Amino acid sequence: MAYRTEILAAVEELRDNHIRSSFHSIEKLVRDRHYQDWNYYLFRTTLKSMAEDGDIEVSKDHQVGLSPEYKKKRMSAKLDSAHRPPSLAEDTVPKSSARHLKSKQAMHKQHSSITSM
């Protein structure tokens, strides 16, 4: 289980962007999702490292929220992926798919010639 992604998902799901979420509500949400794999020590160290990296902010009263820097990074990543041109045009077929299609057609021709005899 990746605690980093689970913590970010929990903060997003609680939607307390301005008010912030309590540490215990995030812990409860992550623990309920992955009860079998739960490790409190890893959860705490991941939370602390995320605060040190600047992905989240933890206030004095243990309220957790996404940092403005993380929100900017996430927004720029979404914008970049939205404006990125598609890697392949819709009407072109990759060579490997074209070869696969030709071999399938050849097999179909063999099968139809065998069944027509």
For each residue, the residues with C-beta under 8 A, 3 or more apart:
1: 6 34 37
2: 5 6
3: 6 7 30 42 43 46 47
4: 7 8 46 50 55
5: 2 8 9
6: 1 2 3 9 10 30 33 34
7: 3 4 10 11 26 30 43 46 47 50 56
8: 4 5 11 12 55 56 66
9: 5 6 12 13
10: 6 7 13 14 21 26 29 30
11: 7 8 14 16 21 26 56 64 65 66
12: 8 9 15 66
13: 9 10 29
14: 10 11 21 25 26 29
15: 12
16: 11 19 20 21 65
17: 20 65 66
18:
19: 16 63
20: 16 17 57 59 63 64 65
21: 10 11 14 16 25 26 63 64 65
22: 25 26 62 63 64
23: 26 27 47 58 62 63 64
24: 27 28 62
25: 14 21 22 28 29
26: 7 10 11 14 21 22 23 29 30 64
27: 23 24 30 31 43
28: 24 25 31 32
29: 10 13 14 25 26 32 33
30: 3 6 7 10 26 27 33 34 38 43
31: 27 28 34 35 38 43
32: 28 29 35
33: 6 29 30
34: 1 6 30 31 37 38
35: 31 32 38
36:
37: 1 34
38: 30 31 34 35 43
39: 42 43
40: 43 44
41: 44 45
42: 3 39 45 46
43: 3 7 27 30 31 38 39 40 46 47
44: 40 41 47 48
45: 41 42 48 49
46: 3 4 7 42 43 49 50
47: 3 7 23 43 44 50 51 56 58 64
48: 44 45 51 52
49: 45 46 52 53
50: 4 7 46 47 53 55 56
51: 47 48 54 55 56 57 58
52: 48 49
53: 49 50
54: 51 67 69 70
55: 4 8 50 51 66 67 69 70
56: 7 8 11 47 50 51 64 65 66 67 70
57: 20 51 64 65 66 67
58: 23 47 51 62 63 64
59: 20 62 63 64 65
60:
61:
62: 22 23 24 58 59
63: 19 20 21 22 23 58 59
64: 11 20 21 22 23 26 47 56 57 58 59
65: 11 16 17 20 21 56 57 59
66: 8 11 12 17 55 56 57 70 71
67: 54 55 56 57 70 71
68: 71 72
69: 54 55 72 73
70: 54 55 56 66 67 73 74
71: 66 67 68 74 75
72: 68 69 75 76
73: 69 70 76 77
74: 70 71 77 78
75: 71 72 78 79
76: 72 73 79 80
77: 73 74 80 81
78: 74 75 81 82
79: 75 76 82 83
80: 76 77 83 84
81: 77 78 84
82: 78 79
83: 79 80
84: 80 81
85:
86: 89 90
87:
88: 92 94
89: 86 92
90: 86
91:
92: 88 89
93: 97 98 101
94: 88 97 98
95: 98 99
96: 99 100
97: 93 94 100 101
98: 93 94 95 101 102
99: 95 96 102 103
100: 96 97 103 104
101: 93 97 98 104 105
102: 98 99 105 106
103: 99 100 106 107
104: 100 101 107 108
105: 101 102 108 109
106: 102 103 109 110
107: 103 104 110 111
108: 104 105 111 112
109: 105 106 112 113
110: 106 107 113 114
111: 107 108 114 115
112: 108 109 115 116
113: 109 110 116 117
114: 110 111 117
115: 111 112
116: 112 113
117: 113 114
